[in-house]
Amino acid sequence: MKYMTRVRAMLIAALAAGTLAAPTFAQDIDGSSDHPLLSRFDGAFIAAYQLSDFGEVQLPSGPVEDENAREHILELEGRMTRIGYHVPGNKTALEVIRNYEDALTSSDFTTAFSCAGRECGRRFVNFVTQTDMFPRGFDRTAVNDRSRALLATGLAGDIPVHVFLYVMEDQPNQRTLIRQIVVEGEPMPLGAVTVRDADALRSDLEQAGRTVVDGIFFETNSAVIRTDSEDALEQMALLLDDNADLSVYIVGHTDNVGALSYNLDLSLRRASAVAEALTERFAIAPNRLSAQGVANLAPLSNNVSEAGRTLNRRVELVLQ
């Protein structure tokens, strides 16, 4: 109830200020809608839309000079709404971003970062349009120095909310393009995934020669194993302890976000981190383990959706 009251208050404030107009739905794609926290710029229509009940995203919180760098990158999880708006006519990116800025500020949001054109960083546009901030092929882009970006933070009740906007002038087509992400940091519902025990892993190896190890998690774009992977590591160690003649390849897999060369290296480093944990913490002989990385070359699902990419990011055991 507190959350919905806050939502209504923010939307009313934006509309009352006259900065954002009530939506017109005539050209919106099917199944899309404005986020309840924020109305749209006057005359805009929705050309792209994606809603995820829970996901992860990396947002730029400063200039981006290298899309693989970790500086000025904010890693977030929560309910996620991505919207691509088109504004017909020759509205400047400055006019659009100032209207959003005014609406957000009047609703007690704080600007965490804003930039224009080249001051956003040499690789900013690549980070926004070619990483997993938005699905591949999400919407049109316009690459020039007449772009603006804004990251704002606030609360909806006691829920932290991040709003990211990237506004691009597309003068040849007489329109302005807006990419918007709203991340609501709601706690993830847990209990949907259980760690498969050593017997289940052994059964898969006997029948198929390979098994997916559920429950191995890494920090984003890193080979650091998260602490919530402990149960899965213990089951892998138990499998190897109970089967002294068993030798396995530990194979790291990624989704297709980023360059293949980067993902090959990342997947190998992740597999090596698992092998190292088994050797150093569980006393498994190193000669029984061989770390390999295959990046996104053997997907379990497509990489179009977040659900598919999540399935593809995994660790497997394969019989030697």
Wavefront OBJ file of the C-alpha trace (Angstrom):
o trace
v 0.000 0.000 0.000
v 2.800 2.454 0.879
v 4.464 1.637 -2.436
v 1.363 2.278 -4.548
v 0.653 5.511 -2.668
v 4.162 6.660 -3.501
v 3.705 5.654 -7.151
v 0.520 7.690 -7.475
v 2.088 10.694 -5.771
v 5.074 10.698 -8.125
v 2.951 10.356 -11.238
v 0.591 13.131 -10.129
v 3.555 15.395 -9.369
v 5.019 14.895 -12.839
v 1.739 15.552 -14.599
v 0.860 18.541 -12.412
v 4.227 20.117 -13.173
v 3.335 20.002 -16.846
v 6.689 18.537 -17.740
v 5.478 15.137 -18.850
v 2.240 14.607 -20.703
v -0.400 11.956 -20.160
v 0.316 9.044 -22.526
v -1.328 8.532 -25.889
v -1.405 4.869 -26.796
v -2.321 4.908 -30.484
v 1.109 3.865 -31.796
v 2.401 1.938 -28.769
v 3.465 -1.640 -29.413
v 1.174 -4.329 -28.031
v 1.595 -5.154 -24.354
v 3.532 -2.008 -23.505
v 2.797 0.784 -21.038
v 4.517 3.623 -19.233
v 6.118 2.750 -15.941
v 3.720 3.888 -13.175
v 6.465 5.999 -11.601
v 7.067 8.110 -14.670
v 4.911 9.346 -17.516
v 6.216 10.005 -21.020
v 7.410 13.079 -22.865
v 4.668 14.891 -24.757
v 3.931 13.209 -28.097
v 6.139 10.156 -27.505
v 5.070 6.610 -28.352
v 6.506 3.255 -27.237
v 8.467 1.427 -29.937
v 10.206 -1.161 -27.708
v 9.337 -2.664 -24.343
v 10.553 -5.335 -21.919
v 9.425 -6.096 -18.369
v 11.367 -8.490 -16.105
v 10.068 -9.457 -12.675
v 13.640 -9.908 -11.509
v 16.925 -9.422 -13.297
v 20.313 -7.782 -13.159
v 21.743 -4.846 -15.048
v 24.835 -2.681 -15.088
v 24.175 1.046 -15.360
v 26.795 3.730 -16.039
v 27.261 6.060 -13.076
v 29.978 8.121 -14.771
v 31.836 8.457 -18.081
v 32.596 5.152 -19.835
v 35.904 4.984 -21.689
v 35.997 1.161 -21.962
v 32.845 -1.012 -21.989
v 34.743 -3.814 -20.223
v 36.019 -1.519 -17.442
v 34.531 -1.656 -13.968
v 34.960 2.028 -13.157
v 31.707 4.016 -12.996
v 29.555 0.897 -13.335
v 26.611 0.349 -10.991
v 25.484 -3.276 -10.625
v 21.799 -3.609 -9.745
v 19.210 -6.342 -9.249
v 15.446 -6.064 -9.073
v 12.272 -5.614 -11.075
v 13.219 -4.053 -14.372
v 11.268 -2.103 -16.993
v 12.943 -1.168 -20.273
v 11.144 1.204 -22.633
v 12.149 2.658 -26.002
v 10.260 5.866 -26.807
v 10.181 7.730 -30.126
v 9.358 11.455 -30.093
v 8.334 12.708 -33.554
v 9.642 16.125 -34.587
v 12.864 17.941 -33.867
v 12.912 17.982 -30.077
v 16.427 18.416 -28.744
v 17.939 15.903 -26.342
v 18.463 18.782 -23.931
v 14.761 19.684 -23.878
v 13.734 16.076 -23.325
v 16.259 15.353 -20.578
v 15.491 18.624 -18.744
v 11.787 17.731 -18.631
v 12.530 14.322 -17.156
v 15.025 15.849 -14.746
v 12.420 18.352 -13.540
v 9.768 15.666 -13.048
v 12.151 13.391 -11.146
v 13.499 16.194 -8.958
v 9.981 17.318 -8.069
v 9.327 13.729 -6.928
v 12.345 13.711 -4.563
v 14.700 11.885 -6.902
v 18.377 12.818 -6.888
v 20.500 13.078 -10.012
v 23.414 10.667 -9.570
v 24.985 11.310 -12.972
v 24.273 13.246 -16.132
v 26.301 13.914 -19.253
v 26.099 15.201 -22.797
v 27.748 13.964 -25.980
v 31.455 13.310 -25.756
v 31.657 14.082 -22.044
v 29.804 10.783 -21.478
v 32.984 8.955 -22.478
v 34.460 7.444 -25.622
v 32.637 4.084 -25.253
v 29.448 5.252 -23.542
v 27.161 4.680 -26.524
v 28.620 1.178 -27.021
v 27.991 0.357 -23.363
v 24.372 1.543 -23.574
v 23.498 -0.053 -26.903
v 25.759 -3.111 -27.249
v 25.901 -4.674 -23.770
v 23.110 -6.311 -21.775
v 21.685 -2.970 -20.652
v 19.146 -3.559 -23.418
v 18.420 -6.735 -25.423
v 20.062 -6.915 -28.824
v 17.928 -5.255 -31.448
v 15.859 -3.565 -28.726
v 15.286 -0.320 -30.618
v 16.753 2.189 -33.034
v 19.828 4.238 -32.137
v 21.337 7.481 -33.359
v 25.078 7.880 -32.871
v 26.200 11.505 -32.727
v 27.331 14.155 -30.265
v 23.771 15.375 -29.622
v 22.927 12.743 -26.998
v 22.195 13.152 -23.280
v 22.144 10.688 -20.388
v 20.733 10.810 -16.871
v 20.848 8.468 -13.875
v 18.542 9.336 -10.988
v 17.889 7.575 -7.677
v 15.013 7.718 -5.241
v 12.584 5.733 -3.131
v 9.114 4.340 -3.737
v 8.016 3.722 -0.175
v 11.025 1.880 1.235
v 12.060 0.407 -2.142
v 15.139 1.937 -3.824
v 14.528 2.930 -7.446
v 17.035 3.811 -10.180
v 15.956 5.552 -13.384
v 18.322 5.655 -16.355
v 17.597 7.648 -19.512
v 19.557 7.929 -22.740
v 18.217 10.490 -25.221
v 19.448 10.633 -28.830
v 18.593 13.182 -31.510
v 17.865 11.524 -34.859
v 17.626 14.596 -37.067
v 17.706 12.817 -40.465
v 14.508 10.986 -39.458
v 13.023 14.013 -37.626
v 12.634 12.288 -34.296
v 14.230 11.909 -30.865
v 14.899 8.465 -29.392
v 14.687 7.697 -25.679
v 15.911 4.568 -23.935
v 14.635 4.246 -20.383
v 15.335 1.699 -17.641
v 13.577 1.706 -14.281
v 15.039 -0.682 -11.685
v 13.027 -1.299 -8.529
v 15.245 -2.978 -5.947
v 12.665 -5.385 -4.612
v 13.976 -8.497 -2.810
v 14.193 -11.503 -5.107
v 11.777 -14.337 -4.320
v 14.007 -17.177 -3.189
v 13.565 -20.934 -3.122
v 12.923 -21.407 -6.850
v 16.280 -23.156 -7.341
v 17.620 -26.033 -5.295
v 21.139 -27.417 -5.421
v 21.282 -30.925 -6.890
v 23.051 -33.342 -4.599
v 26.078 -35.538 -5.340
v 23.913 -38.534 -6.272
v 22.052 -36.523 -8.911
v 25.323 -35.228 -10.342
v 26.743 -38.766 -10.502
v 23.592 -40.061 -12.196
v 23.869 -37.422 -14.936
v 27.540 -38.219 -15.486
v 26.812 -41.926 -15.797
v 23.953 -41.417 -18.247
v 25.067 -38.419 -20.317
v 28.752 -37.919 -19.540
v 28.051 -34.370 -18.374
v 26.002 -32.516 -15.770
v 25.085 -28.909 -15.049
v 26.047 -27.852 -11.531
v 23.178 -25.669 -10.334
v 23.968 -23.103 -7.700
v 27.419 -21.879 -8.745
v 27.288 -18.074 -8.929
v 29.905 -15.442 -9.725
v 30.155 -11.718 -9.244
v 29.144 -9.867 -12.423
v 31.885 -9.905 -15.078
v 34.180 -11.584 -12.580
v 35.599 -14.998 -11.656
v 34.973 -14.382 -7.955
v 32.678 -17.126 -6.631
v 29.796 -15.763 -4.572
v 29.264 -17.020 -1.040
v 25.841 -18.455 -1.939
v 27.648 -21.092 -4.040
v 28.842 -22.999 -0.955
v 26.211 -25.750 -1.061
v 26.933 -26.517 -4.712
v 30.694 -26.647 -4.097
v 30.143 -29.051 -1.207
v 28.073 -31.404 -3.396
v 30.754 -31.365 -6.098
v 33.393 -32.198 -3.488
v 31.228 -34.991 -2.058
v 30.787 -36.451 -5.557
v 34.558 -36.512 -6.087
v 35.288 -37.825 -2.578
v 32.837 -40.699 -2.990
v 34.158 -41.606 -6.457
v 37.935 -41.674 -6.107
v 38.501 -42.864 -9.690
v 36.489 -39.997 -11.180
v 38.294 -37.273 -13.166
v 36.344 -34.423 -14.722
v 36.571 -31.358 -16.885
v 35.155 -28.308 -15.148
v 33.660 -26.260 -17.991
v 32.678 -22.608 -17.724
v 29.917 -21.182 -19.946
v 28.759 -17.587 -20.479
v 25.975 -15.822 -22.343
v 26.782 -13.944 -25.567
v 27.003 -10.453 -24.069
v 30.426 -9.008 -24.867
v 33.164 -10.064 -27.278
v 33.850 -13.776 -27.780
v 37.505 -13.359 -26.801
v 36.490 -11.716 -23.519
v 33.924 -14.432 -22.755
v 36.389 -17.228 -23.543
v 38.787 -15.762 -21.008
v 36.033 -15.155 -18.435
v 34.609 -18.677 -18.748
v 38.073 -20.210 -18.307
v 38.817 -18.052 -15.270
v 35.507 -19.061 -13.716
v 36.138 -22.753 -14.318
v 39.636 -22.348 -12.858
v 38.191 -20.636 -9.777
v 35.910 -23.627 -9.154
v 38.792 -26.078 -9.618
v 40.923 -24.019 -7.226
v 38.154 -23.980 -4.601
v 37.789 -27.779 -4.818
v 41.536 -28.270 -4.548
v 42.343 -25.776 -1.812
v 39.227 -25.991 0.342
v 38.119 -29.589 -0.154
v 41.478 -31.302 -0.773
v 40.520 -32.719 -4.196
v 43.662 -33.770 -6.093
v 44.445 -31.211 -8.833
v 45.211 -33.939 -11.411
v 41.560 -35.035 -11.272
v 40.336 -31.613 -12.435
v 40.835 -29.829 -15.750
v 39.390 -26.326 -16.122
v 38.079 -25.341 -19.549
v 36.138 -22.356 -20.863
v 33.885 -22.326 -23.929
v 32.231 -18.902 -23.560
v 28.845 -18.883 -25.361
v 29.685 -21.638 -27.868
v 27.412 -24.280 -26.300
v 24.205 -22.528 -25.173
v 21.298 -24.310 -23.502
v 18.865 -21.623 -24.652
v 18.780 -18.533 -26.850
v 20.478 -15.358 -25.672
v 17.618 -13.041 -26.620
v 15.881 -13.051 -23.234
v 17.270 -12.635 -19.739
v 15.848 -16.052 -18.854
v 17.812 -17.636 -21.708
v 21.020 -15.827 -20.814
v 20.652 -16.954 -17.189
v 20.441 -20.606 -18.295
v 23.518 -20.187 -20.465
v 25.683 -18.778 -17.657
v 26.632 -22.011 -15.915
v 29.307 -24.473 -14.814
v 29.285 -28.092 -16.004
v 31.169 -31.253 -15.110
v 32.181 -33.457 -18.051
v 33.770 -36.882 -17.751
v 37.404 -37.035 -18.844
l 1 2 3 4 5 6 7 8 9 10 11 12 13 14 15 16 17 18 19 20 21 22 23 24 25 26 27 28 29 30 31 32 33 34 35 36 37 38 39 40 41 42 43 44 45 46 47 48 49 50 51 52 53 54 55 56 57 58 59 60 61 62 63 64 65 66 67 68 69 70 71 72 73 74 75 76 77 78 79 80 81 82 83 84 85 86 87 88 89 90 91 92 93 94 95 96 97 98 99 100 101 102 103 104 105 106 107 108 109 110 111 112 113 114 115 116 117 118 119 120 121 122 123 124 125 126 127 128 129 130 131 132 133 134 135 136 137 138 139 140 141 142 143 144 145 146 147 148 149 150 151 152 153 154 155 156 157 158 159 160 161 162 163 164 165 166 167 168 169 170 171 172 173 174 175 176 177 178 179 180 181 182 183 184 185 186 187 188 189 190 191 192 193 194 195 196 197 198 199 200 201 202 203 204 205 206 207 208 209 210 211 212 213 214 215 216 217 218 219 220 221 222 223 224 225 226 227 228 229 230 231 232 233 234 235 236 237 238 239 240 241 242 243 244 245 246 247 248 249 250 251 252 253 254 255 256 257 258 259 260 261 262 263 264 265 266 267 268 269 270 271 272 273 274 275 276 277 278 279 280 281 282 283 284 285 286 287 288 289 290 291 292 293 294 295 296 297 298 299 300 301 302 303 304 305 306 307 308 309 310 311 312 313 314 315 316 317 318 319 320
